[in-house]
Amino acid sequence: MKQTVTAKTVEEAKAKLSAEFGVPELEITFTVLEEPKKGLFGMKGEAKVEGEYTKPLTKADIAASYVSDIMVAMGYVKPTITITETEEGAVLDLSGEGVDGIIGRRGETIDSLQYLASLACNKQDKEFYRITLDCDGFRARRKVQLEELARKMAEKAKRTGRTMSLEPMNPYERRIIHAAVSEVEGCTSRSVGEDPYRKVLISSTERRPYSGGNRRYNNSRNDRGGNNRNGGYRKQGNRRREDFKARSLDISSSFEKDYKKPKPEDDMGSTGLYSKIEF
């Protein structure tokens, strides 16, 4: 961006350019085109100064440029990218002819491109800037699908008493699962494993009633204990049987016990779309 102004002195012209660009003079490149000339009765004429200011690229701009270049190199038409600023970063919405092909199976391709774009824009400094790529409303549709899946698996865990294991997911999708399960009474969820194979386990927190064990086995025990060889019954006396109480059983398999504790990224108190990328 270039602009030329005139003023009585060069210093006044520079200050005027700084005010018009809205940035300090140190960020502007000045070129003095004309200077006031000394005359018999003082300075004659005005100073003419050209100022050039190049607005520095934001991290969102860097990410958008990176995504555009990659997609063109992959054979796609150059996409139109709409940038929406958020509290922790920006959402880049891709549009254009045929660009929805970048989504891939269950969003795997667009997630990979999102990860690379985050690396590209965050390599300049240590302050993390979250980049989210979206295309043709994919993120909203995927969120609805994951919420339905989470509720379905939570109800199945309550009905069967078994721990339900979901397929590996990225941190953003795991958060959606955790949030949906937290709304189902009597169910809990946790993440296990290491990325990219980290997944969610959904379990019931309700204790299932004791079924009484194997009926055939119990009947055979009663026959052996109550009948004698002569077909009679042995006296039990006044001894009372204690009511049997089912013990709380740990249904976790050794495979589940060997998993590490959940990572901070799966804490439901955290906010945002994606967890911070560690370099």
C-alpha positions as CSV (number, residue, x, y, z in Angstrom):
1,M,0.0,0.0,0.0
2,K,1.5,3.3,-1.1
3,Q,0.4,6.8,-0.5
4,T,1.9,10.3,-1.2
5,V,1.3,13.4,0.9
6,T,2.6,17.0,1.1
7,A,3.3,19.1,4.1
8,K,5.4,22.1,5.1
9,T,8.2,19.8,6.3
10,V,9.3,16.3,5.8
11,E,8.6,15.4,9.5
12,E,5.1,16.7,9.2
13,A,4.5,14.6,6.0
14,K,5.8,11.5,7.8
15,A,3.5,12.1,10.8
16,K,0.6,12.6,8.4
17,L,1.3,9.3,6.6
18,S,1.6,7.5,10.0
19,A,-1.8,8.8,11.0
20,E,-3.4,7.7,7.7
21,F,-2.0,4.2,7.8
22,G,-2.8,3.9,11.5
23,V,0.7,2.5,12.4
24,P,3.9,3.8,13.9
25,E,6.4,5.5,11.5
26,L,8.9,2.7,12.1
27,E,6.6,0.3,10.2
28,I,6.4,2.6,7.1
29,T,9.0,2.9,4.4
30,F,9.3,6.6,3.4
31,T,10.6,8.1,0.2
32,V,11.2,11.9,0.1
33,L,10.2,13.0,-3.4
34,E,10.5,16.8,-2.8
35,E,11.9,18.9,0.0
36,P,11.1,22.6,0.7
37,K,13.8,24.9,-0.8
38,K,15.5,27.6,1.1
39,G,14.7,31.1,-0.1
40,L,15.7,34.6,0.7
41,F,12.8,35.0,3.1
42,G,12.8,31.4,4.5
43,M,11.6,28.0,3.2
44,K,9.8,27.9,-0.1
45,G,7.4,25.2,-1.3
46,E,6.3,22.0,0.4
47,A,7.7,18.6,1.2
48,K,6.4,15.7,-0.8
49,V,6.8,12.3,0.8
50,E,5.7,8.8,-0.4
51,G,4.9,6.2,2.2
52,E,4.7,2.4,1.7
53,Y,3.2,0.1,4.3
54,T,2.9,-3.6,3.9
55,K,0.4,-5.1,6.3
56,P,2.0,-8.1,8.0
57,L,0.3,-11.4,7.4
58,T,-1.7,-12.9,10.3
59,K,-1.4,-16.5,11.2
60,A,-4.9,-17.0,9.6
61,D,-3.6,-15.5,6.4
62,I,-0.5,-17.8,6.4
63,A,-2.7,-20.8,7.0
64,A,-5.1,-19.8,4.2
65,S,-2.3,-19.3,1.7
66,Y,-0.8,-22.6,2.7
67,V,-4.1,-24.5,2.2
68,S,-4.7,-22.8,-1.1
69,D,-1.3,-23.7,-2.5
70,I,-1.5,-27.3,-1.3
71,M,-5.0,-27.8,-2.9
72,V,-3.8,-26.3,-6.2
73,A,-0.8,-28.7,-6.1
74,M,-3.2,-31.6,-5.5
75,G,-5.2,-30.7,-8.7
76,Y,-8.1,-28.8,-7.1
77,V,-9.4,-25.4,-8.4
78,K,-8.0,-22.6,-6.2
79,P,-10.6,-22.4,-3.4
80,T,-12.3,-19.4,-2.0
81,I,-11.4,-19.2,1.7
82,T,-13.5,-17.3,4.2
83,I,-11.7,-16.6,7.5
84,T,-13.7,-16.2,10.7
85,E,-11.8,-15.2,13.8
86,T,-12.5,-17.1,17.0
87,E,-11.2,-16.7,20.6
88,E,-8.3,-19.1,20.1
89,G,-7.7,-18.9,16.4
90,A,-9.7,-18.9,13.2
91,V,-12.1,-21.1,11.1
92,L,-11.2,-21.4,7.4
93,D,-14.3,-22.2,5.3
94,L,-13.4,-23.6,1.9
95,S,-15.7,-23.2,-1.1
96,G,-15.5,-23.5,-4.8
97,E,-16.1,-26.0,-7.6
98,G,-15.1,-29.6,-6.5
99,V,-13.3,-28.6,-3.3
100,D,-15.6,-30.8,-1.2
101,G,-13.4,-33.7,-2.4
102,I,-10.8,-32.5,0.1
103,I,-13.0,-33.8,2.9
104,G,-12.1,-37.5,2.4
105,R,-13.4,-40.5,4.2
106,R,-14.9,-39.4,7.5
107,G,-12.9,-36.2,7.2
108,E,-9.5,-37.8,7.3
109,T,-8.1,-35.7,4.4
110,I,-9.3,-32.4,5.6
111,D,-8.2,-33.2,9.2
112,S,-4.7,-33.9,7.8
113,L,-4.6,-30.7,5.8
114,Q,-5.8,-28.8,8.9
115,Y,-2.9,-30.2,11.0
116,L,-0.4,-29.2,8.4
117,A,-1.9,-25.7,8.1
118,S,-1.6,-25.4,11.9
119,L,2.1,-26.3,11.8
120,A,2.7,-23.8,9.0
121,C,1.2,-20.8,10.8
122,N,2.5,-21.6,14.3
123,K,6.2,-22.1,13.5
124,Q,6.9,-18.4,13.8
125,D,6.4,-18.1,17.6
126,K,5.4,-20.2,20.6
127,E,1.9,-18.7,20.9
128,F,-0.5,-21.3,19.7
129,Y,-3.1,-20.3,17.1
130,R,-5.9,-22.8,16.5
131,I,-6.8,-23.4,12.8
132,T,-10.0,-25.2,11.9
133,L,-10.8,-26.2,8.3
134,D,-14.4,-26.6,7.2
135,C,-15.9,-27.3,3.8
136,D,-19.6,-27.4,2.7
137,G,-20.8,-27.6,6.3
138,F,-18.9,-30.9,7.0
139,R,-18.1,-30.1,10.6
140,A,-21.7,-29.5,11.6
141,R,-22.9,-32.7,9.9
142,R,-20.1,-34.7,11.5
143,K,-20.9,-33.3,15.0
144,V,-24.5,-34.5,14.7
145,Q,-23.4,-38.0,13.6
146,L,-20.9,-38.3,16.5
147,E,-23.5,-37.1,19.1
148,E,-26.0,-39.7,17.8
149,L,-23.3,-42.4,18.0
150,A,-22.3,-41.4,21.5
151,R,-25.9,-41.6,22.8
152,K,-26.5,-44.9,21.1
153,M,-23.4,-46.5,22.6
154,A,-24.1,-45.1,26.0
155,E,-27.6,-46.6,26.1
156,K,-26.1,-50.0,24.9
157,A,-23.5,-49.8,27.7
158,K,-26.3,-49.3,30.2
159,R,-28.4,-52.1,28.8
160,T,-25.6,-54.7,28.6
161,G,-23.3,-53.6,31.3
162,R,-20.4,-53.9,28.9
163,T,-17.8,-51.2,28.1
164,M,-18.3,-50.0,24.5
165,S,-15.2,-49.2,22.5
166,L,-15.3,-46.6,19.7
167,E,-13.0,-46.3,16.7
168,P,-9.9,-44.1,17.0
169,M,-10.7,-40.4,16.7
170,N,-8.9,-37.0,16.7
171,P,-9.1,-34.8,19.9
172,Y,-11.9,-32.6,18.4
173,E,-14.2,-35.6,17.8
174,R,-13.4,-37.2,21.1
175,R,-14.5,-34.0,22.9
176,I,-17.9,-34.2,21.1
177,I,-18.3,-37.9,22.2
178,H,-17.4,-37.0,25.9
179,A,-19.8,-34.1,25.9
180,A,-22.7,-36.2,24.5
181,V,-22.0,-39.1,26.9
182,S,-21.9,-36.7,29.9
183,E,-25.6,-35.9,29.2
184,V,-26.6,-39.5,29.5
185,E,-27.4,-40.4,33.1
186,G,-25.6,-43.5,34.4
187,C,-22.8,-43.4,31.8
188,T,-19.2,-42.2,31.8
189,S,-16.5,-42.1,29.1
190,R,-12.7,-41.9,29.0
191,S,-10.0,-41.8,26.3
192,V,-7.3,-44.5,26.1
193,G,-4.4,-45.3,23.9
194,E,-1.9,-43.1,22.0
195,D,-2.5,-40.9,19.0
196,P,-3.4,-41.6,16.2
197,Y,-5.0,-44.7,17.7
198,R,-6.5,-43.0,20.8
199,K,-10.1,-43.8,21.2
200,V,-13.1,-43.4,23.6
201,L,-14.5,-46.1,25.9
202,I,-18.0,-45.7,27.2
203,S,-19.1,-47.5,30.4
204,S,-22.1,-47.7,32.6
205,T,-21.9,-46.5,36.2
206,E,-25.0,-48.3,37.3
207,R,-24.7,-51.6,39.2
208,R,-26.5,-54.4,37.5
209,P,-28.7,-56.7,39.8
210,Y,-27.3,-60.1,40.7
211,S,-28.9,-62.8,38.4
212,G,-28.6,-65.6,40.9
213,G,-25.9,-67.5,39.2
214,N,-26.3,-70.8,37.3
215,R,-29.7,-72.3,38.1
216,R,-28.7,-75.8,37.1
217,Y,-25.7,-75.6,39.3
218,N,-27.6,-74.3,42.3
219,N,-30.3,-77.1,41.9
220,S,-27.6,-79.8,41.8
221,R,-26.1,-78.4,45.0
222,N,-29.5,-78.4,46.7
223,D,-30.0,-82.0,45.7
224,R,-26.7,-83.1,47.1
225,G,-27.0,-81.2,50.3
226,G,-30.7,-81.9,51.0
227,N,-31.2,-85.5,50.0
228,N,-29.6,-88.5,51.6
229,R,-29.1,-91.9,50.0
230,N,-32.4,-93.2,51.4
231,G,-34.4,-90.5,49.7
232,G,-34.9,-88.5,52.9
233,Y,-33.8,-85.0,53.9
234,R,-31.2,-84.0,56.4
235,K,-32.2,-81.6,59.0
236,Q,-30.9,-78.1,58.7
237,G,-31.6,-77.2,62.3
238,N,-32.2,-73.6,63.2
239,R,-29.3,-72.3,61.2
240,R,-30.3,-69.4,59.0
241,R,-28.7,-68.7,55.7
242,E,-27.2,-65.3,55.3
243,D,-28.7,-63.3,52.4
244,F,-26.2,-63.4,49.5
245,K,-24.9,-60.1,48.5
246,A,-23.4,-59.6,45.0
247,R,-19.9,-58.2,45.1
248,S,-19.0,-55.3,42.9
249,L,-17.1,-56.9,40.0
250,D,-14.3,-55.2,38.1
251,I,-15.3,-56.0,34.5
252,S,-12.3,-54.2,33.0
253,S,-10.1,-56.5,31.0
254,S,-6.4,-56.6,31.4
255,F,-6.1,-54.9,28.1
256,E,-8.1,-51.9,29.4
257,K,-6.1,-51.8,32.7
258,D,-2.9,-51.4,30.8
259,Y,-4.0,-48.2,29.1
260,K,-2.5,-45.0,30.3
261,K,-4.5,-42.4,32.2
262,P,-6.5,-39.9,30.1
263,K,-4.5,-37.0,28.7
264,P,-5.2,-33.3,29.6
265,E,-6.7,-32.8,26.0
266,D,-9.7,-35.0,27.0
267,D,-10.5,-32.9,30.1
268,M,-14.1,-31.7,29.6
269,G,-13.2,-28.4,31.2
270,S,-11.0,-27.4,28.3
271,T,-12.4,-25.4,25.5
272,G,-11.9,-24.9,21.8
273,L,-11.9,-27.2,18.8
274,Y,-8.5,-28.8,18.7
275,S,-6.0,-29.4,21.4
276,K,-2.6,-27.7,21.2
277,I,-0.1,-29.3,18.9
278,E,3.2,-30.1,20.6
279,F,6.2,-29.6,18.4
